[in-house]
């Protein structure tokens, strides 16, 4: 779905800001809370007393209360949202609080919501711009729901159409405006990714995924090139071809290029796994939850969403996107366990399990990435169920060969709350994917599945001179597909990776 939420900023105050509802953020610290409540009482007594006494609202993180204002201020309703203790405040605190405010407003059928920019805690290191961006992201993304195939109900029309962040400080207005603009554009990229991931495989398959990329590129000024099956074959992308053999839908290889005039000479390559449906192939998956495998192209969706956002934000960095896209289906023509694949670049792999197909298509793309002489290559893939066992749905596994690159990605992950946990890549793990009949096999033993999958990919990150380029692998299987909703992420596709990568790229440009 598209939210089409209008966003704006305003220099005004609580009394004069006109909206259907106004949200105010309060801290839990007793002295600060009492000061804030005292200020509100001057405007809203006895309504504010009703809120605090009858609903025991004390500013605790995640708490919310609302009341009519009896037109004592320009807005009809007031929504109070708790931020928690100041010493525990992070950007995620503001993101979650804004999401709670927006969700509450939606249940109240509010169309125009205004949020008062909060007073910053003493010593808080993040900027006004960062906080405004976080508030915007939380509010906008909380309104997302994939309801394209649900018969509309009257209440489905109840959504926030306009969001305003206001402040009475003239010096902050420009910074708040910049942050909210970033939030709006980045959220659009996340929503694009979510829509792609949540759509059924009958709607999003290799050809239509490529068409989405082409449409986005034409609209926002970057370049999209799509290879058909013949071009893929000519370029000897045998891993991508092998995985596609069981499907009647032909594969595609999508190349995205964003090269702004003001960019540095550095080039970042983003690689996204684009398995638009994964049945497991001959090594067939269990039928339980197989419908979720329409989301096995979450890495590809994140790359497309990132390119759209980066182009709209005019980030000063050269970007290349590589997306191998195919279905993995069982049929008489499908690849079989025991097959040998000669990948782009000449390295061979033994197919031990056809359900370990993502690494086979990523191998071709990672080997091809060296043509762009990259400063760094980052791949995103819903690669292993093992990562869900290890980290659940709260962290992405990151592995790679360059600690500085991983450190920067982790820092971006902390700021966006798309957090990562680094797993080791000790040489000893490589023994698990040693093949007797090929250079490597695509499946290790039961243990350390996420690591051995990354060890497989590592075999394909060589430059033409045989050296490894800087590389980080993000296994997003646990964070891209959510089993329940939270404040601003719904059950299903989360769009993970877009906010993370934009934050990384934004700082990379500085």
C-alpha positions in Angstrom: 0.0 0.0 0.0 1.0 3.6 -0.4 0.4 5.9 2.6 0.4 9.2 0.8 0.9 11.0 4.1 1.6 14.7 3.8 4.4 15.8 6.1 5.2 19.4 7.2 6.8 21.4 10.0 5.5 24.5 11.8 6.8 27.2 14.1 4.0 27.3 16.6 3.1 26.2 20.1 0.7 23.9 21.8 -1.9 26.5 22.2 -2.0 27.7 18.6 -1.2 24.5 16.6 -4.4 23.5 14.8 -5.0 19.8 14.1 -7.4 17.0 14.9 -5.1 15.9 17.6 -1.8 17.0 19.0 0.7 14.6 20.6 3.0 15.6 23.4 6.0 13.5 24.6 6.7 13.4 28.3 9.7 12.0 30.3 9.2 9.7 33.3 11.7 11.5 35.6 9.6 12.8 38.4 10.9 16.3 38.5 10.8 16.8 34.7 7.4 15.1 34.5 5.9 17.4 37.1 7.3 20.4 35.3 5.8 19.3 32.0 2.5 18.5 33.6 2.4 21.9 35.3 2.9 23.6 31.9 0.1 21.5 30.4 -2.2 22.3 33.3 -2.0 26.0 32.5 -3.6 25.2 29.2 -5.8 22.2 29.8 -7.0 22.1 33.4 -9.1 20.1 34.3 -8.6 17.8 31.3 -4.9 17.1 32.1 -5.8 16.2 35.7 -8.3 13.7 34.4 -5.7 12.0 32.3 -3.0 11.8 35.0 -5.4 10.8 37.9 -7.8 8.4 36.2 -5.3 6.8 33.9 -2.2 7.0 36.1 -0.1 8.4 33.3 3.4 9.0 34.6 5.5 9.2 31.4 6.6 5.6 31.4 8.0 4.4 28.1 5.2 3.0 25.9 2.4 4.5 28.0 -0.3 6.6 26.3 -3.3 8.7 27.3 -5.7 11.0 25.5 -8.6 13.4 26.0 -10.7 16.0 24.3 -9.4 19.5 24.9 -12.8 21.3 25.0 -11.2 23.6 22.5 -9.0 25.2 25.2 -6.3 24.9 22.6 -6.6 25.0 18.8 -6.5 21.2 18.5 -9.5 19.1 19.3 -7.7 16.2 21.1 -4.4 15.8 23.1 -2.4 12.6 23.2 0.2 12.2 25.9 3.0 9.6 25.2 5.6 8.4 27.6 9.3 8.4 26.7 10.7 6.9 29.8 13.7 8.1 31.9 15.9 10.6 30.2 19.1 8.6 30.9 17.7 5.7 29.0 16.5 7.7 26.0 17.7 6.7 22.5 16.6 7.5 19.0 14.5 4.3 19.2 12.7 5.8 22.2 11.4 8.7 20.0 10.7 6.3 17.1 8.6 4.0 19.2 6.8 6.9 21.0 5.9 8.5 17.7 4.6 5.2 16.5 2.4 4.8 19.6 1.1 8.4 19.2 0.2 7.8 15.5 -1.4 4.4 16.2 -3.5 6.0 18.9 -4.5 8.8 16.6 -5.6 6.3 14.0 -7.8 4.5 16.4 -9.4 7.9 17.3 -10.0 8.5 13.5 -7.6 11.4 13.4 -6.8 12.8 10.0 -4.4 15.6 10.9 -1.9 14.8 13.6 0.5 17.3 15.0 3.5 16.3 17.2 5.2 18.8 19.5 9.0 18.4 19.2 10.3 17.3 22.6 12.7 19.1 24.8 16.0 17.3 24.5 17.6 15.5 27.5 20.8 17.0 28.9 23.9 15.5 27.3 22.0 13.7 24.6 24.4 13.1 21.8 22.0 12.8 18.9 21.1 15.9 16.8 17.7 17.6 16.4 17.7 16.4 12.8 18.2 12.8 14.0 15.4 13.0 16.5 13.0 14.6 13.9 13.9 11.8 11.5 13.2 9.1 14.1 9.9 10.7 15.0 8.9 10.8 11.4 9.9 7.2 10.7 8.0 5.9 13.7 4.9 7.8 12.9 4.8 7.0 9.1 5.9 3.4 9.2 3.4 2.6 12.0 0.5 3.3 9.6 1.6 0.6 7.1 -0.6 -2.3 6.4 -0.6 -4.7 3.4 -4.3 -4.8 2.6 -4.2 -4.9 -1.2 -6.1 -8.2 -1.3 -8.5 -7.5 1.6 -12.0 -6.4 0.8 -12.1 -2.8 2.0 -14.0 -2.0 5.2 -15.3 1.4 6.3 -12.7 1.6 9.1 -9.9 1.0 6.6 -10.4 4.5 5.3 -9.4 5.8 8.8 -5.8 6.8 8.4 -3.6 9.8 9.1 -3.4 11.9 6.0 -1.2 14.7 7.4 1.6 14.8 9.9 3.1 18.0 11.3 6.0 18.4 13.7 5.9 21.8 15.4 8.3 23.8 17.6 8.3 27.3 19.0 12.1 27.5 18.6 13.0 29.2 15.3 16.6 27.9 15.4 15.4 24.3 15.3 12.8 24.5 12.5 15.1 24.0 9.6 16.8 21.0 11.3 13.4 19.4 12.1 12.3 20.0 8.5 15.4 18.3 7.1 14.9 15.3 9.5 11.3 14.9 8.6 12.1 15.1 4.9 14.6 12.3 5.3 12.1 10.3 7.3 9.4 10.6 4.6 11.7 9.6 1.7 13.4 6.7 3.6 10.0 5.5 4.8 8.8 5.4 1.2 11.8 3.2 0.4 10.9 0.9 3.3 7.3 0.7 2.2 8.3 -0.2 -1.4 10.4 -3.0 0.0 7.6 -4.2 2.3 5.1 -4.2 -0.6 7.4 -6.3 -2.7 8.1 -8.7 0.0 4.4 -9.1 1.1 3.0 -9.5 -2.4 2.2 -13.1 -3.4 4.6 -14.9 -5.7 2.0 -14.9 -8.4 2.4 -11.1 -8.5 6.1 -10.7 -7.8 8.3 -13.0 -9.8 11.6 -12.3 -11.6 10.1 -10.4 -14.6 7.8 -8.3 -12.5 10.5 -7.6 -9.9 12.6 -6.3 -12.7 9.7 -4.1 -14.0 9.4 -2.6 -10.5 13.1 -1.7 -10.6 12.9 -0.2 -14.0 9.8 1.9 -13.1 11.5 3.2 -10.0 14.8 4.0 -11.8 12.9 6.0 -14.5 11.0 7.9 -12.0 13.9 8.8 -9.7 16.8 9.2 -12.0 19.0 6.1 -11.6 19.6 3.3 -14.1 18.2 -0.2 -14.3 19.5 -2.8 -16.7 17.9 -6.3 -16.9 19.4 -9.4 -18.4 17.1 -12.0 -19.7 17.8 -15.8 -19.6 19.9 -15.7 -22.8 22.1 -12.8 -21.5 22.5 -14.6 -18.2 23.6 -17.7 -20.1 26.0 -15.7 -22.3 27.7 -14.3 -19.1 28.0 -17.8 -17.6 25.9 -17.2 -14.5 25.5 -20.9 -14.0 24.4 -20.7 -10.4 21.4 -18.5 -11.3 20.6 -20.6 -14.3 20.8 -23.9 -12.3 18.4 -22.7 -9.6 15.9 -21.4 -12.2 15.7 -24.8 -14.1 12.7 -26.1 -12.1 10.5 -23.1 -12.8 8.5 -22.1 -15.9 9.3 -18.5 -15.1 12.7 -17.5 -16.5 15.3 -15.8 -14.3 16.5 -12.2 -14.5 19.6 -10.4 -13.4 19.0 -6.8 -12.5 21.8 -4.2 -12.4 21.1 -0.9 -10.8 23.4 2.1 -11.1 23.3 5.4 -9.2 26.2 7.7 -10.2 25.5 11.3 -9.1 27.7 14.1 -10.5 28.9 15.1 -7.0 29.8 11.6 -5.9 33.2 10.6 -4.6 35.1 8.1 -6.8 34.4 5.3 -4.3 31.8 2.7 -5.4 29.7 0.7 -3.0 28.1 -2.5 -4.5 24.9 -3.8 -2.9 23.9 -7.4 -3.7 20.4 -8.6 -2.9 19.1 -12.2 -3.0 16.1 -12.3 -5.2 14.5 -15.8 -4.8 10.9 -14.7 -5.5 9.6 -18.1 -4.2 11.5 -20.9 -2.6 9.9 -24.3 -2.5 13.3 -25.9 -1.7 13.5 -27.5 -5.1 14.0 -31.2 -5.2 15.1 -31.0 -1.5 11.5 -29.9 -0.9 10.7 -27.8 2.2 8.0 -28.8 4.7 4.6 -27.4 3.7 4.3 -25.7 7.1 4.9 -21.9 6.6 6.1 -22.4 3.0 3.8 -19.5 2.1 6.4 -17.3 3.8 8.9 -18.2 1.1 7.4 -15.5 -1.2 9.5 -13.3 1.1 12.8 -15.0 0.1 13.5 -11.9 -2.1 13.7 -9.6 0.9 17.4 -8.8 0.1 16.5 -7.8 -3.4 13.6 -5.6 -2.2 15.9 -3.9 0.3 18.3 -3.0 -2.5 15.6 -1.6 -4.7 14.2 0.4 -1.8 17.6 1.7 -0.9 18.4 2.8 -4.5 15.1 4.7 -4.7 15.7 6.5 -1.4 19.4 7.2 -2.1 18.5 8.7 -5.5 15.8 10.9 -4.0 18.0 12.1 -1.2 20.8 12.8 -3.7 23.4 11.0 -1.6 26.9 11.7 -2.9 28.1 8.1 -3.4 28.4 5.9 -6.4 26.1 2.9 -6.0 25.8 -0.4 -7.9 23.0 -2.9 -7.2 23.2 -6.5 -8.3 20.1 -8.6 -8.0 20.0 -12.3 -9.2 16.3 -13.1 -9.4 14.6 -16.5 -9.9 12.2 -19.0 -8.4 13.4 -22.3 -6.9 10.9 -24.9 -7.9 10.8 -28.7 -8.2 10.1 -30.3 -11.6 11.5 -32.8 -14.0 14.0 -30.2 -15.2 15.1 -28.9 -11.8 18.7 -29.1 -10.6 19.4 -32.2 -8.5 21.5 -33.0 -5.5 24.9 -34.0 -6.8 24.9 -31.6 -9.7 28.1 -29.6 -10.3 27.9 -25.9 -11.2 30.6 -23.8 -12.8 30.0 -20.3 -11.6 30.9 -17.0 -13.1 34.6 -16.7 -12.8 35.2 -20.5 -13.1 34.9 -21.8 -9.5 32.8 -25.0 -9.2 30.3 -26.0 -6.6 28.6 -29.3 -5.7 24.9 -29.1 -5.0 24.5 -31.0 -1.8 21.0 -29.6 -1.1 18.8 -27.7 -3.5 17.3 -25.8 -0.7 20.6 -24.0 -0.1 20.0 -22.2 -3.4 20.4 -18.6 -2.3 24.2 -18.9 -2.0 24.3 -20.4 -5.5 22.8 -17.3 -7.1 24.7 -14.9 -4.9 27.9 -16.5 -5.8 27.6 -15.4 -9.5 26.7 -11.8 -8.4 29.5 -11.6 -5.9 32.0 -12.9 -8.4 30.7 -10.4 -11.0 30.9 -7.5 -8.5 34.7 -7.2 -9.0 34.1 -5.6 -12.4 33.1 -2.4 -10.7 36.3 -2.1 -8.7 34.3 -1.7 -5.5 35.4 0.1 -2.3 33.1 -2.4 -0.5 30.5 -5.0 -1.3 27.5 -5.6 1.0 25.1 -8.5 0.3 21.7 -8.9 2.0 20.0 -12.3 2.0 17.4 -14.3 3.8 20.0 -17.0 3.6 19.6 -19.5 6.5 17.0 -20.7 9.0 20.0 -21.2 11.3 20.2 -17.5 11.9 16.7 -17.4 13.3 17.6 -20.2 15.7 20.7 -18.2 16.8 19.4 -14.7 16.9 15.6 -14.9 16.6 13.9 -11.9 15.0 15.7 -9.2 16.9 19.1 -9.0 15.2 20.7 -9.5 11.7 23.8 -11.7 11.5 26.8 -9.9 10.0 29.9 -11.6 8.7 32.7 -10.4 6.5 36.4 -9.9 5.9 36.8 -6.2 7.0 36.4 -5.1 10.6 36.1 -1.4 9.7 33.3 -2.0 7.2 31.5 -4.3 9.7 32.0 -1.7 12.5 30.4 1.1 10.4 27.4 -1.1 9.5 26.9 -2.1 13.1 27.0 1.6 14.1 24.4 2.4 11.5 22.4 -0.6 12.8 22.4 0.8 16.3 21.3 4.2 15.2 18.4 2.8 13.1 17.6 0.0 15.5 18.2 -2.5 12.7 20.8 -4.1 15.0 23.4 -6.6 14.0 25.5 -9.3 15.7 28.8 -10.4 14.3 29.5 -14.0 13.9 33.0 -15.5 13.3 34.5 -16.7 10.1 37.3 -18.9 11.4 39.2 -20.9 8.8 38.1 -24.2 10.5 34.5 -23.7 9.4 35.6 -24.0 5.7 36.2 -27.7 6.2 32.4 -28.2 6.5 31.8 -27.2 2.9 34.8 -29.1 1.4 33.7 -31.2 -1.6 35.3 -34.4 -2.9 34.3 -33.7 -6.5 34.2 -29.8 -6.8 35.9 -26.8 -5.4 33.2 -26.4 -2.8 29.8 -27.8 -1.8 26.8 -25.7 -1.0 25.9 -27.2 2.3 27.8 -27.9 5.5 27.0 -30.1 8.5 24.2 -29.3 10.9 26.2 -26.9 13.1 27.0 -23.3 12.3 24.8 -23.1 9.3 24.8 -19.3 9.0 28.6 -19.3 9.2 29.2 -22.0 6.7 26.8 -20.3 4.3 28.9 -17.1 4.6 32.1 -19.2 4.1 30.6 -20.4 0.8 30.0 -16.8 -0.3 33.5 -15.8 0.8 35.0 -18.1 -1.9 33.6 -15.7 -4.6 34.7 -12.3 -3.4 38.0 -12.2 -5.3 39.2 -9.4 -7.5 40.7 -10.0 -10.9 44.2 -10.1 -9.3 43.0 -12.8 -6.8 42.7 -10.6 -3.8 39.5 -10.2 -1.7 37.6 -7.0 -2.0 36.1 -5.6 1.3 32.9 -7.5 1.9 30.1 -7.8 4.5 27.3 -10.4 4.4 24.0 -9.6 6.2 21.8 -12.7 6.9 18.4 -11.1 7.3 16.3 -14.2 7.5 15.2 -13.4 11.1 14.7 -9.7 10.7 13.2 -9.5 7.2 10.3 -11.8 8.0 8.5 -11.0 11.2 6.2 -13.4 13.1 4.4 -10.6 14.9 3.8 -6.9 14.8 5.5 -4.3 16.9 5.3 -0.5 17.2 6.2 0.4 13.6 6.8 -3.0 11.9 4.0 -5.3 11.0 3.8 -9.1 10.8 5.2 -10.2 7.5 7.8 -8.3 5.5 9.7 -5.7 7.6 11.6 -3.9 4.8 14.8 -4.3 6.9 18.0 -3.0 5.4 16.7 0.2 3.8 17.1 2.4 6.8 20.3 0.7 7.8 21.9 1.1 4.4 20.8 4.7 3.9 22.3 5.6 7.3 25.5 3.8 6.4 25.7 5.5 3.0 24.8 8.9 4.4 27.7 8.8 6.8 29.9 7.3 4.1 29.4 10.4 2.0 30.7 12.7 4.8 
